[in-house]
Amino acid sequence: MYGAEPFYEKSAKKAADRFGVGFDGMSIFKTWASLGRLDAAVVAVANASVQAASAAIMSASEEKERRDNAALYERVREFFSDRAVAKHEELGGRDAKWQAQNVVTLSDCRKAVFELVNTHPNSISSKYIMFADLSRVEDAYSLNSVVKSIPHIGSKGAMLADVSHLVELDSPKETYLRFAEAA
């Protein structure tokens, strides 16, 4: 259901090794345990199964985020010149340095940042913290949270509007250009 099947086998092998149980390509199991250690064997299989599934889901999520970020980068490159767009760039905020993605250097040397944000609270909060710090640098950056759908980002995502522009991924070129120029 999470699209993690391609990542499960590798995760399951690692988890089985860690917990001292077996993995046959389909199932995590323990082939033998004494009666007095049966409960420990069941717990080891359960723990290995949970760890394998969690690691596979995490890998699938990271891969989806990489694909989505790559698609956003290509979209931004399409709208701005290739020379003006950096996939990653370290930007200085008032209090910290941040590894920003999809950074456009504008003709007046200001930067426009287009960061992908998904509906997960960690994604929203991490971009909020980064943009809150970057927004304290006077007129240096145009900060843009790119989301699949503004209504689906929810009330927590509305906080992003306090520190950045909200841009839908499928917005037309004119929208990206307008928000890039807006400080």
RAHUVEN-V740302 format. One record per residue. N is the residue number from 1. RES is the residue in three letters. SS is DSSP state (a for helix, b for strand, c for the rest). PHI is phi as a letter, one per 40 degrees, with the letter a starting at -180 (NA if undefined). BURIAL is I if it has 9 or more other C-alpha atoms within 8 Angstrom, else O. Layout:
N_RES_SS_PHI_BURIAL, N_RES_SS_PHI_BURIAL
This chain:
1_MET_c_NA_O, 2_TYR_c_c_O, 3_GLY_c_g_O, 4_ALA_c_c_I, 5_GLU_a_d_O, 6_PRO_a_c_O, 7_PHE_a_c_I, 8_TYR_a_c_I, 9_GLU_a_d_I, 10_LYS_a_c_O, 11_SER_a_c_I, 12_ALA_a_c_I, 13_LYS_a_c_I, 14_LYS_a_c_I, 15_ALA_a_c_I, 16_ALA_a_c_I, 17_ASP_a_c_I, 18_ARG_a_c_O, 19_PHE_a_c_I, 20_GLY_c_g_O, 21_VAL_c_b_I, 22_GLY_b_b_I, 23_PHE_b_a_I, 24_ASP_c_b_O, 25_GLY_c_g_O, 26_MET_c_b_O, 27_SER_c_b_O, 28_ILE_b_c_I, 29_PHE_b_a_O, 30_LYS_c_b_I, 31_THR_c_c_O, 32_TRP_c_a_O, 33_ALA_c_a_O, 34_SER_c_c_O, 35_LEU_a_d_O, 36_GLY_a_c_O, 37_ARG_a_b_O, 38_LEU_a_c_I, 39_ASP_a_c_O, 40_ALA_a_c_O, 41_ALA_a_c_I, 42_VAL_a_c_I, 43_VAL_a_c_O, 44_ALA_a_c_I, 45_VAL_a_c_I, 46_ALA_a_c_O, 47_ASN_a_c_I, 48_ALA_a_c_I, 49_SER_a_c_I, 50_VAL_a_c_O, 51_GLN_a_c_I, 52_ALA_a_c_I, 53_ALA_a_c_I, 54_SER_a_c_O, 55_ALA_a_c_I, 56_ALA_a_c_I, 57_ILE_a_c_I, 58_MET_a_c_O, 59_SER_a_c_I, 60_ALA_a_c_I, 61_SER_a_c_O, 62_GLU_a_c_O, 63_GLU_a_c_O, 64_LYS_a_c_O, 65_GLU_a_c_O, 66_ARG_a_c_O, 67_ARG_a_c_O, 68_ASP_a_c_I, 69_ASN_a_c_I, 70_ALA_a_c_O, 71_ALA_a_c_O, 72_LEU_a_c_I, 73_TYR_a_d_I, 74_GLU_a_c_O, 75_ARG_a_c_O, 76_VAL_a_c_I, 77_ARG_a_c_I, 78_GLU_a_c_O, 79_PHE_a_c_I, 80_PHE_c_b_I, 81_SER_c_c_O, 82_ASP_a_d_O, 83_ARG_a_c_O, 84_ALA_a_c_I, 85_VAL_b_b_I, 86_ALA_b_b_I, 87_LYS_b_c_O, 88_HIS_b_b_I, 89_GLU_b_a_I, 90_GLU_b_c_O, 91_LEU_b_b_I, 92_GLY_b_c_I, 93_GLY_c_c_I, 94_ARG_c_c_O, 95_ASP_c_b_O, 96_ALA_c_a_O, 97_LYS_b_c_O, 98_TRP_b_b_I, 99_GLN_b_c_O, 100_ALA_b_c_I, 101_GLN_b_b_I, 102_ASN_b_f_I, 103_VAL_b_b_I, 104_VAL_b_b_I, 105_THR_b_c_I, 106_LEU_c_c_I, 107_SER_c_c_O, 108_ASP_c_c_O, 109_CYS_c_g_O, 110_ARG_c_c_I, 111_LYS_b_b_I, 112_ALA_b_b_I, 113_VAL_b_b_I, 114_PHE_b_b_I, 115_GLU_b_b_I, 116_LEU_b_c_I, 117_VAL_c_b_I, 118_ASN_c_b_I, 119_THR_c_c_I, 120_HIS_c_c_O, 121_PRO_a_d_O, 122_ASN_a_c_O, 123_SER_a_c_I, 124_ILE_a_c_I, 125_SER_a_c_O, 126_SER_a_c_O, 127_LYS_a_c_I, 128_TYR_a_c_I, 129_ILE_a_c_O, 130_MET_a_c_I, 131_PHE_a_c_I, 132_ALA_a_c_I, 133_ASP_a_c_I, 134_LEU_a_c_I, 135_SER_c_c_I, 136_ARG_c_c_O, 137_VAL_c_c_I, 138_GLU_c_d_O, 139_ASP_c_f_O, 140_ALA_c_c_O, 141_TYR_b_b_I, 142_SER_b_b_I, 143_LEU_b_b_I, 144_ASN_b_b_I, 145_SER_b_c_I, 146_VAL_b_c_I, 147_VAL_b_b_I, 148_LYS_c_c_I, 149_SER_c_a_O, 150_ILE_a_c_I, 151_PRO_a_c_O, 152_HIS_a_c_O, 153_ILE_a_c_I, 154_GLY_a_g_I, 155_SER_a_c_O, 156_LYS_a_c_I, 157_GLY_a_c_I, 158_ALA_a_c_I, 159_MET_a_c_I, 160_LEU_a_d_I, 161_ALA_a_c_I, 162_ASP_a_c_O, 163_VAL_c_b_I, 164_SER_c_a_I, 165_HIS_b_c_I, 166_LEU_b_c_I, 167_VAL_b_b_I, 168_GLU_b_c_I, 169_LEU_c_d_I, 170_ASP_c_c_O, 171_SER_c_c_O, 172_PRO_c_c_O, 173_LYS_a_d_O, 174_GLU_a_d_O, 175_THR_a_c_I, 176_TYR_a_c_I, 177_LEU_a_c_I, 178_ARG_a_c_O, 179_PHE_a_c_I, 180_ALA_a_c_I, 181_GLU_a_c_I, 182_ALA_c_c_O, 183_ALA_c_c_I
